[in-house]
């Protein structure tokens, strides 16, 4: 696969320093760290090694620099995504899978932007409780389900749009753990019921967070520091419809990973969407979902592009992929074994990959992506062999 000619890193390298100077007061430590990581990714500053083609007729030499490894960097997600998919292979069960999306209104998104850790945490909790409680209700499914949720905070135009993508097997364990209860082949749970419970649980948790002093407000939201103003702000949201929708079920378990793998390690914008970086402006492709999914071109100032990109930097240590029910980390192995037994499936046979050192990195990357990092890009016949180590020229950027 040919590398994109333009990268998000190019925007930061050209305009990042000016942005830091102009908005120094507003930039968080995490945002500064992400900017620096992306700017330095695969440059001499992070060190690397020299490689030479082992084909005597070629002898091509190239410098291969280390990656930053930051989860917000568009260049550092391919291997992480492939590793995640491999880890999930052994967890697939032979049932239909459903994709349910939970979205918060714009008024909540505004609060979230100033209180990311707290409000994103509430989003995960309210979503998980909604799915768990409705699925456990005998009027709907009457079972313990398992699922994972992935946080996205962006729309196609890089605006702040927090929502959760949930992937749920179509059924669950009976309360006594002795039966697998299947849902209908083309229907999981009623979205209207999910939406109402999600709205109530979310708003209750948000009010508790306010009363517990866990929310902070500034600038245009400073008025919400007053409790009565906060209550008035939330009141209309108790009457509006909150967007919860279920996409068509997947064709089969394997399609789940092929499809969801695009979501799990996605960043706000991929490099291949960039069209042009000129005259202090950035042009990129975006899909307008409100206009028949038509692909359009967005033209932003470099400053505005950076601002929008940095909206999506997560708090340090915040987990954007979480697992629940019989897929929760604590009970996953035991509960999945029970699910397989009840479904008449053979026991899983996980095959963990080796992930030690550069050689294993290359081998794993080739195994999981089908693309070789060692093939000579010039002659396409020889393999690139490491001949020299390049030391870092910069200290730890974290």
N, C-alpha and C positions, 0 to 999 in steps of 0.2 A: 504493500500500500504506500502510495506516494505521500510524503509529508505535506501538510498545507504550506503554501507560500507565505502566508501571514499568520501571526500568532497573537494571542492576548498578551503574551510577554513583550511583543514589539510595542504595543500601546504603552505598557508600563515603563519600558526602557526609554521611550521617547518623551513621555509626558508625566511619568510618575514623580520625579523629583519636584517639578513645579507644583504638582498637586499636593504633595506633602507640605511644601512650604506655605501654600495658600490656605490649606485647611488643617494645619497642625493641631489646632485646638480641638477639632472635632474627630480626628482619627483615633480609633482605639488601638491598644497594643496589638490585638489580634489582627486588625486590618493592616497595620504597618508590617507585621511579620509576614502576612500573606503576600503583600506587594513585593517585599524583598525576596521572598522565596521564588515567586514567579519570575522576577527579573533575573535571578541568578541561575535558574534551572537550566541544566545542561550547558553551562559555561565554564570557563577555566577556573572561575572563583571556587567552584565546588570540587575541583580535582577530577581525576578520571584515569584514562590510560591511552596509550598509543597502540593501534592495531595495524597489522600488515597482512595483505593477502598472501596465502601460502602457495598460490599459483605462480611459479617462477616467471612465466611469460607476462604476468600482470604486475605483481608487487605493489599494488595500490596501498597507500598509507593514509590513515585518517586518525584524528583525535576523537575519542569518545568520552564525553564528559558526563559526570554523575547527575542524576535527577534530584530535584528538591524533595520529592516525596510528599509534598503538601496536598491534602485532600481537596483543596480548592483549585489546584493547578490542572489545566486541561491536558497537559502532556503526561501527567503521572497517573492516569486512571485505568489505562488498558490492562495492565497486569493485575492491579487490585481487583478490577471487575472480573477478570478471568479466574482469579483465585477464589473469589466469592462464589462464582457459579460452580466451580469444582466442589467446594465445600457443601453446597446445597444439593448436589447430585444424589447423595446417599439419603437425603431427607424427603425425596419425592415419594408420594404414594399414589396408587392407581385409582384416582378419583378425579372428577372435574374440578377445575380451579377457577375462582372468581376474582375479579379486580374491582375493588370498591374505593372510591376517592372521597375524602372528607375535606371540605373547604370552609374557611371562615370568612365572614363579611369584611368589607374594606375597613369599617370602623374598628374591628378587632385587629386587622393587619397593622393599622397605625399604632395601636398600643403595643403590639408584638415587636415592632421595629425598635422601640425604646426599651423593651423588656424581653429580649430574645429568649434567654434561658428559662425564665418563668413561664412565658406564654407558650413557647414551643413545647415545654414540658406538659402544660395543661392540654395542649392539642393532642399529644400522644395519649395521655391518661383518659381524656374524655372519649376519644375514638375507641381505645381498647375496651373501656367499660361498656360503651354502647354496643359494640359487636358481641362482647361476652354475654351481657345481660339479655339482649334480644334473642341470641342463639340459644341460651339456656332456657328460655321461656317455652313450656310445652305447647303453647299455641302457635309457635313458629317452628322451632327445630327440636328443642328439648335436649340439647347436647352440649358437651364441652368442645369448643372448636380450638383450632390452632391457626396462627397467622403471623405474618411479619408486616411491618409498616415502614415506609421510606419517606422521609421528610424532603419536600421540595419547597423552596421559598420564592421561586421566580416564575414569571410568565415568559412568553417568547420574546417580548420586547425588553426583558430584564427588569421589569417593574416588580415591586414587592408583592408576592401573591402566595402566602403560605398555605400548603395543603399536604395531606398525607395520602400516599398510594398504599393501599392494603391488598395483599394477596392471600386469599383464604381457600383452603381445600373445601370442597363442597360436601360437608358433613362433619360429624364429630363423634366423640365417645359418649355413650349413654351414662347417666348419673352413677350407675353401679359399675361402670367400666367393663361390662360384659358383652356389649354390642356396639357395632358401628351403625350410626344413624345417618342415612344419606338424605341430602336435600333433593329437590326436584332437579332434573338434569339441566334445565335452562333458567332456574330461579333459585337465588340464595336466600335473601331476607328482604322484606319490604322496605324500600328506601325512604318512604314517607315516615314510617315508624322510626327508622334509624335517625333521620334528620331531626325529628322532634326531641328524641331522647338526647342526642348529641348536643343540640342547642341548650337544653336544660342543664345537662351535666357541665358543659363548658362554662356557661354563665355563672353557675353556682361556684365553680372552682375559681373563676376569675374574681368574683366578689370576695371570696375567702382570702385570696392572695392580696387584694387591696386592704382588707381589714387587718391582715397580718403584717402589713407594712412591706410587702415584697415587690410592690410596683413603684416605679419612678417615672416622673413626667417632666418634660421640659419643652421649651419653644411653643409650638402651636397647641400642644396638649397640656400645658402647664395648669390650665384651669381645672383639670381632672384631679388635682391634688385634694380638692374639696370633696368630701364624701357625697354630699347631696348632688353635686355636679356629676360625679361619677355614676351615681345611681340613675340620674336623668339620662345620661349618655347611653347607658345600657338598656333602658326601658324599651325603646322602639325595637331593639334587636330581639326581644322576647316574642314579638309578634310577626317578625319577618320569616320567610322560608330560608333555611340554611341549606347550602348546596351539598347534597350527598348523592352520588350517582354510581351505579354499577355498570361496568362495561360488559360486553358479551363474554361468556365464559371461554376460556382457552380451549384450543382443539385437543390438547393433551398435556400431561405433566411436563414433558420436555419443552413444549412451547412456552411454558411458564418461565423457565430460566432464560430461554432465548429472548423473550420479550422483556421480562423484568430486568435482565442484565443491563438493558439500556437505561434503566432508571436508577439502579442502586448507586452507581458511582458517577453519575452525570454531574457536571458542574453547571454554573449559570449559563455559560455559552461555550460551545466547542470551537476550536480553531477553524474548522472547515466551514463555518458560517460567515467568517470574515471575508469581505470583498475588497476593501480599500482602506488605507490609513494615509491620508494626505491632508495637508493644509489644516492641521489641528482638528481634523474630523475623522470619524470612524463610520464606515458603512458596513452593514451586515444583513444577512437574510433572516427573515422571521416569518412565522406562519400565523396568519390572522384567523383564529378559530371562529370569530364572529362574522367572518365573510367567507363562508364555505371552505375554510382551511386554505385560503389562497396564500401563496408564497409572495411576500413583498420585501421591499428593501427599506431598512431603517437607517437614517442618517443622523448621527449625534455628534456633538462636539466631543473631543477627546476627554475633556473634563467631565462631561455628563456621562460618558461611557464608563469611566473609572468609578464615578459616584454610584452608578447603578450596579456595577459589578460588585463593589464593596458592600452593598446592602445585604449580600447573601453570605458574607463571612460568618460562620457559626462561632458561638462561644467556645473557648478552649475546653476540650474534653467532652463536648456535647455529642451524644450518640445519635446519629441521624438514621440508623437502621435498628429497629428493635423487634423483639420476638415475644409472642404471647401465647397463652393457653398451652396446648400440648407441644408447641414449638418453643416455649420459653426455655432459656438456657439451663435452668435448674432441673427441669424434668424431661428435657427433649429426648435423650437417648432411651429412657425407660418408656415414655409415652409413645414414641414413634414405633418402638418394637411391638407394643401392644396394638397399635393401629394396624401395623403390617400383619400381625397374627390374625386379627379379626377380619381383615380384608382378604385373607388367604394368600398373602404375598410372601415370598422368601425373605429371610433376614437380609438386612442391608450389608453390603460388602465395601465399606469405605476404603479408599486407596489414597491416603494422604501423600501429598507431593513433598519432595525435599526442597527446602528453601534456604539453603545455606550457601552464601558466597555468590560471586558474579557468574561462575559457570552454571550453577544451578538456576540462577535467575534467567539466564539465556535459554537454558533447556526448558524450564517451566513456561517461559513466554512463548516459545515455539510450539510446545505441546498444547497450550491452551488457546492460542490465537491463530496458529497455522502460519505465522510469519516468522522467519528466521532473522535474528539479530546478527548472525555470524556470516551469512552469505555475503560475498563480495559484491558491492553495488555496481562495480565497473564491469568485471568480466562475467559475473553471475555464475562462475564455476568454482572459484577458490573460496576458502573460508578465511575470515579475518582472525588472526592470531594475535594475542596480546604480547607486545614486545617491550613495553615500558610503562611504568606507573607515573602519573602526573599528580603532584601534590596539590592540595588546596592552596589557593592564594588568599583566602579570606577565612576569618574565624567563624565560629558557629553563629548562624543568623537567627537562631531561635532565642 
